[in-house]
Amino acid sequence: MDRTHKRIVEGVENFQDIETKMNAANSAAQKEKYEADLKTQIKKLQRLRDQLKTWQAGTEVKDKGPLLEHRKLIEVVSMPP
């Protein structure tokens, strides 16, 4: 579970970096490439979010606070502006 939390934090950081690069892109081709990279990163984060949902629904995990925090982090990042 710790590895998943680490992957979520790294994924959010990557998403934000790509988004910054996309906003600073000069050409349409660069912008399209970054948009494709963003879509890929969102899909990865959504898969991790689904894993968190599974853990939240189960009874194996007693402290669900960190699960909820990371899930909200993914949902906030992946929402369109």
N, C-alpha and C positions, 0 to 999 in steps of 0.2 A: 504494500500500500504506500509506503514511503517513496518507492521508486515512481509510482504513478503521480504522487504529489509533486515530485521533482520534475517529472516530464511535463506536467501542467504548467508549472512556473516557467520552465524553459520555453514551452510552446507559446505562452502569452508574450514573453519577451521577444521571441522570433516574430510573432504576429505584429507587434508594435514596431519593430525594426523595419519589417517589410512595408508596413503601412506608411511609415515616414519616408522611406525610399520612393514609394509610389507617388506620394504627394509632391516630392521634389523632382520627379522625373520630367525630363525636358521633351522627349519624343513620345509619340503615341505607341510605338513599338515597345519601348521600355515600360510604359505604363501598363500595357496589356500583359507583359511578362510578369510584372509585380502583382497584377490582379489575379493571374493564374496561380502564382505562389500563395497569395492570400487565401484563395479558395482551398488549396491543398492544406494549408495550415488550419483553416477552420474545420475541415473534415477530420483532421487528426484530433483537434480539441473536442469535437463533438463525440468522437469515439471514446475519448477519455471521460467525457461527461456521462455518457451512457454507462460506463463502468462504475462511476460514482453513484449513479442512480440505483444500480443493482446492489451495491454495497449498502446504500441507505435503506433499501427495502428489506434487506436480510437482517437476521438477528445475530450474526457473528460479530459485528462491530458494535461495541457499546457506546463509544464516544463518537457521535455523528457530527459534531461541530465542525471539525476540519473538513469533512466531506462536503458539508453545506457551503462552507466558505469557498472552497476550490470550485465547486459547481457554479456558484454565483459569479466567481471571477471569470469563468469561461463564458457564461451567458452574457455578461456585461461586455466583454471584449468582442464576442462574435455578433453582437447586435449591430445592424447598420445604423449609421448616424442619422 
